[in-house]
């Protein structure tokens, strides 16, 4: 079996590779490490008075982005 070069794969290629090779634990680890290296956006805090509105707006924004990228909405 040949070595897979996860670092050479784009995020999307790595995601697709893992979905096709779910038993490849190194692929999952590499993908999750990549995701964890990205900055995390804080949408709101639990005690914010407009918590529900901020969450709803974030969900709608994600759905809009997914639709614009040709992905199926959730």
Jmol script that loads the backbone (N, CA, C; Angstrom):
load data "model"
ATOM      1  N   UNK A   1       0.843  -1.180   0.000  1.00  0.00           N
ATOM      2  CA  UNK A   1       0.000   0.000   0.000  1.00  0.00           C
ATOM      3  C   UNK A   1       0.890   1.246   0.000  1.00  0.00           C
ATOM      4  N   UNK A   2       0.590   2.223  -0.865  1.00  0.00           N
ATOM      5  CA  UNK A   2       1.410   3.428  -0.949  1.00  0.00           C
ATOM      6  C   UNK A   2       1.006   4.442   0.116  1.00  0.00           C
ATOM      7  N   UNK A   3       1.982   5.301   0.478  1.00  0.00           N
ATOM      8  CA  UNK A   3       1.730   6.354   1.455  1.00  0.00           C
ATOM      9  C   UNK A   3       0.850   7.422   0.818  1.00  0.00           C
ATOM     10  N   UNK A   4      -0.100   7.930   1.574  1.00  0.00           N
ATOM     11  CA  UNK A   4      -0.962   9.008   1.102  1.00  0.00           C
ATOM     12  C   UNK A   4      -0.394  10.323   1.617  1.00  0.00           C
ATOM     13  N   UNK A   5      -0.263  11.310   0.739  1.00  0.00           N
ATOM     14  CA  UNK A   5       0.266  12.615   1.116  1.00  0.00           C
ATOM     15  C   UNK A   5      -0.892  13.547   1.452  1.00  0.00           C
ATOM     16  N   UNK A   6      -1.338  13.504   2.707  1.00  0.00           N
ATOM     17  CA  UNK A   6      -2.466  14.317   3.142  1.00  0.00           C
ATOM     18  C   UNK A   6      -2.164  15.804   3.006  1.00  0.00           C
ATOM     19  N   UNK A   7      -0.926  16.203   3.249  1.00  0.00           N
ATOM     20  CA  UNK A   7      -0.552  17.614   3.205  1.00  0.00           C
ATOM     21  C   UNK A   7      -0.713  18.198   1.799  1.00  0.00           C
ATOM     22  N   UNK A   8      -0.576  17.376   0.785  1.00  0.00           N
ATOM     23  CA  UNK A   8      -0.686  17.851  -0.587  1.00  0.00           C
ATOM     24  C   UNK A   8      -2.144  18.025  -1.015  1.00  0.00           C
ATOM     25  N   UNK A   9      -3.067  17.480  -0.242  1.00  0.00           N
ATOM     26  CA  UNK A   9      -4.485  17.555  -0.595  1.00  0.00           C
ATOM     27  C   UNK A   9      -5.088  18.874  -0.123  1.00  0.00           C
ATOM     28  N   UNK A  10      -6.029  19.388  -0.909  1.00  0.00           N
ATOM     29  CA  UNK A  10      -6.805  20.543  -0.463  1.00  0.00           C
ATOM     30  C   UNK A  10      -7.756  20.063   0.644  1.00  0.00           C
ATOM     31  N   UNK A  11      -8.369  20.993   1.331  1.00  0.00           N
ATOM     32  CA  UNK A  11      -9.334  20.617   2.378  1.00  0.00           C
ATOM     33  C   UNK A  11     -10.444  19.746   1.801  1.00  0.00           C
ATOM     34  N   UNK A  12     -10.961  20.147   0.650  1.00  0.00           N
ATOM     35  CA  UNK A  12     -12.060  19.401   0.035  1.00  0.00           C
ATOM     36  C   UNK A  12     -11.593  18.014  -0.417  1.00  0.00           C
ATOM     37  N   UNK A  13     -10.411  17.930  -0.997  1.00  0.00           N
ATOM     38  CA  UNK A  13      -9.877  16.624  -1.415  1.00  0.00           C
ATOM     39  C   UNK A  13      -9.690  15.717  -0.209  1.00  0.00           C
ATOM     40  N   UNK A  14      -9.175  16.265   0.880  1.00  0.00           N
ATOM     41  CA  UNK A  14      -8.957  15.470   2.087  1.00  0.00           C
ATOM     42  C   UNK A  14     -10.279  15.002   2.678  1.00  0.00           C
ATOM     43  N   UNK A  15     -11.266  15.895   2.685  1.00  0.00           N
ATOM     44  CA  UNK A  15     -12.589  15.523   3.186  1.00  0.00           C
ATOM     45  C   UNK A  15     -13.181  14.379   2.351  1.00  0.00           C
ATOM     46  N   UNK A  16     -13.109  14.524   1.023  1.00  0.00           N
ATOM     47  CA  UNK A  16     -13.641  13.467   0.152  1.00  0.00           C
ATOM     48  C   UNK A  16     -12.868  12.163   0.320  1.00  0.00           C
ATOM     49  N   UNK A  17     -11.549  12.267   0.453  1.00  0.00           N
ATOM     50  CA  UNK A  17     -10.725  11.068   0.658  1.00  0.00           C
ATOM     51  C   UNK A  17     -11.162  10.341   1.923  1.00  0.00           C
ATOM     52  N   UNK A  18     -11.313  11.104   3.024  1.00  0.00           N
ATOM     53  CA  UNK A  18     -11.705  10.451   4.266  1.00  0.00           C
ATOM     54  C   UNK A  18     -13.089   9.815   4.153  1.00  0.00           C
ATOM     55  N   UNK A  19     -14.022  10.498   3.504  1.00  0.00           N
ATOM     56  CA  UNK A  19     -15.368   9.933   3.356  1.00  0.00           C
ATOM     57  C   UNK A  19     -15.348   8.630   2.554  1.00  0.00           C
ATOM     58  N   UNK A  20     -14.390   8.491   1.659  1.00  0.00           N
ATOM     59  CA  UNK A  20     -14.255   7.262   0.874  1.00  0.00           C
ATOM     60  C   UNK A  20     -13.405   6.211   1.578  1.00  0.00           C
ATOM     61  N   UNK A  21     -12.603   6.626   2.576  1.00  0.00           N
ATOM     62  CA  UNK A  21     -11.710   5.713   3.298  1.00  0.00           C
ATOM     63  C   UNK A  21     -11.888   5.917   4.806  1.00  0.00           C
ATOM     64  N   UNK A  22     -13.078   5.659   5.299  1.00  0.00           N
ATOM     65  CA  UNK A  22     -13.414   5.948   6.693  1.00  0.00           C
ATOM     66  C   UNK A  22     -12.578   5.174   7.702  1.00  0.00           C
ATOM     67  N   UNK A  23     -11.919   4.129   7.270  1.00  0.00           N
ATOM     68  CA  UNK A  23     -11.064   3.372   8.193  1.00  0.00           C
ATOM     69  C   UNK A  23      -9.665   3.984   8.316  1.00  0.00           C
ATOM     70  N   UNK A  24      -9.370   5.016   7.533  1.00  0.00           N
ATOM     71  CA  UNK A  24      -8.060   5.669   7.567  1.00  0.00           C
ATOM     72  C   UNK A  24      -8.052   6.710   8.686  1.00  0.00           C
ATOM     73  N   UNK A  25      -7.618   6.291   9.859  1.00  0.00           N
ATOM     74  CA  UNK A  25      -7.622   7.152  11.047  1.00  0.00           C
ATOM     75  C   UNK A  25      -6.665   8.334  10.899  1.00  0.00           C
ATOM     76  N   UNK A  26      -5.572   8.144  10.186  1.00  0.00           N
ATOM     77  CA  UNK A  26      -4.621   9.236   9.983  1.00  0.00           C
ATOM     78  C   UNK A  26      -5.241  10.344   9.131  1.00  0.00           C
ATOM     79  N   UNK A  27      -6.045   9.975   8.158  1.00  0.00           N
ATOM     80  CA  UNK A  27      -6.721  10.982   7.332  1.00  0.00           C
ATOM     81  C   UNK A  27      -7.674  11.810   8.186  1.00  0.00           C
ATOM     82  N   UNK A  28      -8.410  11.153   9.051  1.00  0.00           N
ATOM     83  CA  UNK A  28      -9.317  11.871   9.950  1.00  0.00           C
ATOM     84  C   UNK A  28      -8.540  12.796  10.872  1.00  0.00           C
ATOM     85  N   UNK A  29      -7.482  12.292  11.460  1.00  0.00           N
ATOM     86  CA  UNK A  29      -6.680  13.100  12.373  1.00  0.00           C
ATOM     87  C   UNK A  29      -6.101  14.323  11.650  1.00  0.00           C
ATOM     88  N   UNK A  30      -5.589  14.124  10.443  1.00  0.00           N
ATOM     89  CA  UNK A  30      -5.007  15.218   9.681  1.00  0.00           C
ATOM     90  C   UNK A  30      -6.077  16.256   9.341  1.00  0.00           C
ATOM     91  N   UNK A  31      -7.259  15.794   8.947  1.00  0.00           N
ATOM     92  CA  UNK A  31      -8.356  16.705   8.600  1.00  0.00           C
ATOM     93  C   UNK A  31      -8.814  17.501   9.827  1.00  0.00           C
ATOM     94  N   UNK A  32      -8.993  16.827  10.951  1.00  0.00           N
ATOM     95  CA  UNK A  32      -9.427  17.519  12.172  1.00  0.00           C
ATOM     96  C   UNK A  32      -8.364  18.502  12.654  1.00  0.00           C
ATOM     97  N   UNK A  33      -7.100  18.133  12.545  1.00  0.00           N
ATOM     98  CA  UNK A  33      -6.025  19.057  12.918  1.00  0.00           C
ATOM     99  C   UNK A  33      -6.087  20.315  12.062  1.00  0.00           C
ATOM    100  N   UNK A  34      -6.341  20.137  10.777  1.00  0.00           N
ATOM    101  CA  UNK A  34      -6.462  21.284   9.875  1.00  0.00           C
ATOM    102  C   UNK A  34      -7.623  22.187  10.290  1.00  0.00           C
ATOM    103  N   UNK A  35      -8.753  21.584  10.599  1.00  0.00           N
ATOM    104  CA  UNK A  35      -9.919  22.368  11.008  1.00  0.00           C
ATOM    105  C   UNK A  35      -9.655  23.114  12.311  1.00  0.00           C
ATOM    106  N   UNK A  36      -8.971  22.474  13.237  1.00  0.00           N
ATOM    107  CA  UNK A  36      -8.702  23.095  14.528  1.00  0.00           C
ATOM    108  C   UNK A  36      -7.690  24.225  14.442  1.00  0.00           C
ATOM    109  N   UNK A  37      -6.911  24.285  13.379  1.00  0.00           N
ATOM    110  CA  UNK A  37      -5.931  25.352  13.206  1.00  0.00           C
ATOM    111  C   UNK A  37      -6.572  26.643  12.712  1.00  0.00           C
ATOM    112  N   UNK A  38      -7.785  26.551  12.217  1.00  0.00           N
ATOM    113  CA  UNK A  38      -8.479  27.742  11.710  1.00  0.00           C
ATOM    114  C   UNK A  38      -9.008  28.574  12.870  1.00  0.00           C
ATOM    115  N   UNK A  39      -9.079  29.885  12.660  1.00  0.00           N
ATOM    116  CA  UNK A  39      -9.662  30.725  13.708  1.00  0.00           C
ATOM    117  C   UNK A  39     -11.150  30.411  13.863  1.00  0.00           C
ATOM    118  N   UNK A  40     -11.609  30.441  15.097  1.00  0.00           N
ATOM    119  CA  UNK A  40     -13.010  30.141  15.391  1.00  0.00           C
ATOM    120  C   UNK A  40     -13.767  31.435  15.639  1.00  0.00           C
ATOM    121  N   UNK A  41     -14.873  31.597  14.935  1.00  0.00           N
ATOM    122  CA  UNK A  41     -15.697  32.785  15.099  1.00  0.00           C
ATOM    123  C   UNK A  41     -16.672  32.567  16.251  1.00  0.00           C
ATOM    124  N   UNK A  42     -16.729  33.519  17.161  1.00  0.00           N
ATOM    125  CA  UNK A  42     -17.692  33.452  18.265  1.00  0.00           C
ATOM    126  C   UNK A  42     -18.918  34.243  17.831  1.00  0.00           C
ATOM    127  N   UNK A  43     -20.029  33.571  17.712  1.00  0.00           N
ATOM    128  CA  UNK A  43     -21.260  34.176  17.223  1.00  0.00           C
ATOM    129  C   UNK A  43     -21.943  34.998  18.317  1.00  0.00           C
ATOM    130  N   UNK A  44     -22.019  34.431  19.503  1.00  0.00           N
ATOM    131  CA  UNK A  44     -22.709  35.074  20.615  1.00  0.00           C
ATOM    132  C   UNK A  44     -22.296  34.397  21.916  1.00  0.00           C
ATOM    133  N   UNK A  45     -22.793  34.907  23.008  1.00  0.00           N
ATOM    134  CA  UNK A  45     -22.588  34.265  24.307  1.00  0.00           C
ATOM    135  C   UNK A  45     -23.941  33.827  24.843  1.00  0.00           C
ATOM    136  N   UNK A  46     -23.934  32.889  25.749  1.00  0.00           N
ATOM    137  CA  UNK A  46     -25.173  32.312  26.269  1.00  0.00           C
ATOM    138  C   UNK A  46     -26.046  33.364  26.941  1.00  0.00           C
ATOM    139  N   UNK A  47     -25.434  34.322  27.596  1.00  0.00           N
ATOM    140  CA  UNK A  47     -26.225  35.312  28.325  1.00  0.00           C
ATOM    141  C   UNK A  47     -26.564  36.554  27.501  1.00  0.00           C
ATOM    142  N   UNK A  48     -26.274  36.569  26.218  1.00  0.00           N
ATOM    143  CA  UNK A  48     -26.603  37.713  25.367  1.00  0.00           C
ATOM    144  C   UNK A  48     -28.119  37.843  25.230  1.00  0.00           C
ATOM    145  N   UNK A  49     -28.641  39.058  25.318  1.00  0.00           N
ATOM    146  CA  UNK A  49     -30.094  39.241  25.231  1.00  0.00           C
ATOM    147  C   UNK A  49     -30.667  38.843  23.862  1.00  0.00           C
ATOM    148  N   UNK A  50     -29.877  38.942  22.810  1.00  0.00           N
ATOM    149  CA  UNK A  50     -30.343  38.585  21.473  1.00  0.00           C
ATOM    150  C   UNK A  50     -29.728  37.263  20.979  1.00  0.00           C
ATOM    151  N   UNK A  51     -29.504  36.358  21.906  1.00  0.00           N
ATOM    152  CA  UNK A  51     -28.884  35.058  21.619  1.00  0.00           C
ATOM    153  C   UNK A  51     -29.598  34.338  20.471  1.00  0.00           C
ATOM    154  N   UNK A  52     -30.921  34.175  20.586  1.00  0.00           N
ATOM    155  CA  UNK A  52     -31.685  33.438  19.569  1.00  0.00           C
ATOM    156  C   UNK A  52     -31.568  34.083  18.192  1.00  0.00           C
ATOM    157  N   UNK A  53     -31.649  35.400  18.134  1.00  0.00           N
ATOM    158  CA  UNK A  53     -31.567  36.100  16.852  1.00  0.00           C
ATOM    159  C   UNK A  53     -30.190  35.919  16.219  1.00  0.00           C
ATOM    160  N   UNK A  54     -29.146  35.980  17.021  1.00  0.00           N
ATOM    161  CA  UNK A  54     -27.789  35.804  16.492  1.00  0.00           C
ATOM    162  C   UNK A  54     -27.570  34.388  15.968  1.00  0.00           C
ATOM    163  N   UNK A  55     -28.074  33.404  16.695  1.00  0.00           N
ATOM    164  CA  UNK A  55     -27.944  32.007  16.255  1.00  0.00           C
ATOM    165  C   UNK A  55     -28.702  31.796  14.956  1.00  0.00           C
ATOM    166  N   UNK A  56     -29.932  32.302  14.906  1.00  0.00           N
ATOM    167  CA  UNK A  56     -30.750  32.168  13.690  1.00  0.00           C
ATOM    168  C   UNK A  56     -30.069  32.845  12.503  1.00  0.00           C
ATOM    169  N   UNK A  57     -29.513  34.028  12.717  1.00  0.00           N
ATOM    170  CA  UNK A  57     -28.826  34.746  11.635  1.00  0.00           C
ATOM    171  C   UNK A  57     -27.604  33.966  11.152  1.00  0.00           C
ATOM    172  N   UNK A  58     -26.862  33.370  12.076  1.00  0.00           N
ATOM    173  CA  UNK A  58     -25.681  32.581  11.702  1.00  0.00           C
ATOM    174  C   UNK A  58     -26.079  31.352  10.892  1.00  0.00           C
ATOM    175  N   UNK A  59     -27.162  30.708  11.286  1.00  0.00           N
ATOM    176  CA  UNK A  59     -27.647  29.529  10.548  1.00  0.00           C
ATOM    177  C   UNK A  59     -28.069  29.932   9.142  1.00  0.00           C
ATOM    178  N   UNK A  60     -28.812  31.015   9.042  1.00  0.00           N
ATOM    179  CA  UNK A  60     -29.258  31.481   7.727  1.00  0.00           C
ATOM    180  C   UNK A  60     -28.070  31.867   6.841  1.00  0.00           C
ATOM    181  N   UNK A  61     -27.048  32.478   7.440  1.00  0.00           N
ATOM    182  CA  UNK A  61     -25.862  32.855   6.687  1.00  0.00           C
ATOM    183  C   UNK A  61     -25.140  31.611   6.153  1.00  0.00           C
ATOM    184  N   UNK A  62     -25.020  30.581   6.979  1.00  0.00           N
ATOM    185  CA  UNK A  62     -24.378  29.329   6.545  1.00  0.00           C
ATOM    186  C   UNK A  62     -25.180  28.678   5.424  1.00  0.00           C
ATOM    187  N   UNK A  63     -26.505  28.674   5.570  1.00  0.00           N
ATOM    188  CA  UNK A  63     -27.361  28.069   4.540  1.00  0.00           C
ATOM    189  C   UNK A  63     -27.246  28.840   3.224  1.00  0.00           C
ATOM    190  N   UNK A  64     -27.201  30.164   3.310  1.00  0.00           N
ATOM    191  CA  UNK A  64     -27.050  30.994   2.113  1.00  0.00           C
ATOM    192  C   UNK A  64     -25.712  30.703   1.430  1.00  0.00           C
ATOM    193  N   UNK A  65     -24.656  30.619   2.220  1.00  0.00           N
ATOM    194  CA  UNK A  65     -23.336  30.324   1.662  1.00  0.00           C
ATOM    195  C   UNK A  65     -23.319  28.948   1.002  1.00  0.00           C
ATOM    196  N   UNK A  66     -23.959  27.976   1.637  1.00  0.00           N
ATOM    197  CA  UNK A  66     -24.007  26.623   1.073  1.00  0.00           C
ATOM    198  C   UNK A  66     -24.782  26.626  -0.239  1.00  0.00           C
ATOM    199  N   UNK A  67     -25.884  27.356  -0.286  1.00  0.00           N
ATOM    200  CA  UNK A  67     -26.678  27.424  -1.516  1.00  0.00           C
ATOM    201  C   UNK A  67     -25.900  28.123  -2.629  1.00  0.00           C
ATOM    202  N   UNK A  68     -25.134  29.155  -2.274  1.00  0.00           N
ATOM    203  CA  UNK A  68     -24.335  29.870  -3.266  1.00  0.00           C
ATOM    204  C   UNK A  68     -23.189  29.023  -3.801  1.00  0.00           C
ATOM    205  N   UNK A  69     -22.737  28.045  -3.004  1.00  0.00           N
ATOM    206  CA  UNK A  69     -21.655  27.159  -3.423  1.00  0.00           C
ATOM    207  C   UNK A  69     -22.168  25.898  -4.093  1.00  0.00           C
ATOM    208  N   UNK A  70     -23.483  25.808  -4.281  1.00  0.00           N
ATOM    209  CA  UNK A  70     -24.062  24.659  -4.958  1.00  0.00           C
ATOM    210  C   UNK A  70     -24.232  23.444  -4.074  1.00  0.00           C
ATOM    211  N   UNK A  71     -24.120  23.617  -2.758  1.00  0.00           N
ATOM    212  CA  UNK A  71     -24.281  22.501  -1.840  1.00  0.00           C
ATOM    213  C   UNK A  71     -25.758  22.391  -1.468  1.00  0.00           C
ATOM    214  N   UNK A  72     -26.164  21.225  -1.047  1.00  0.00           N
ATOM    215  CA  UNK A  72     -27.525  21.023  -0.559  1.00  0.00           C
ATOM    216  C   UNK A  72     -27.682  21.679   0.792  1.00  0.00           C
ATOM    217  N   UNK A  73     -28.805  22.339   1.017  1.00  0.00           N
ATOM    218  CA  UNK A  73     -29.017  22.982   2.318  1.00  0.00           C
ATOM    219  C   UNK A  73     -29.418  21.951   3.347  1.00  0.00           C
ATOM    220  N   UNK A  74     -29.135  22.262   4.592  1.00  0.00           N
ATOM    221  CA  UNK A  74     -29.390  21.338   5.696  1.00  0.00           C
ATOM    222  C   UNK A  74     -30.777  21.539   6.230  1.00  0.00           C
TER     223      UNK A  74
END
end "model"
wireframe off; spacefill off
backbone 0.3
color backbone group
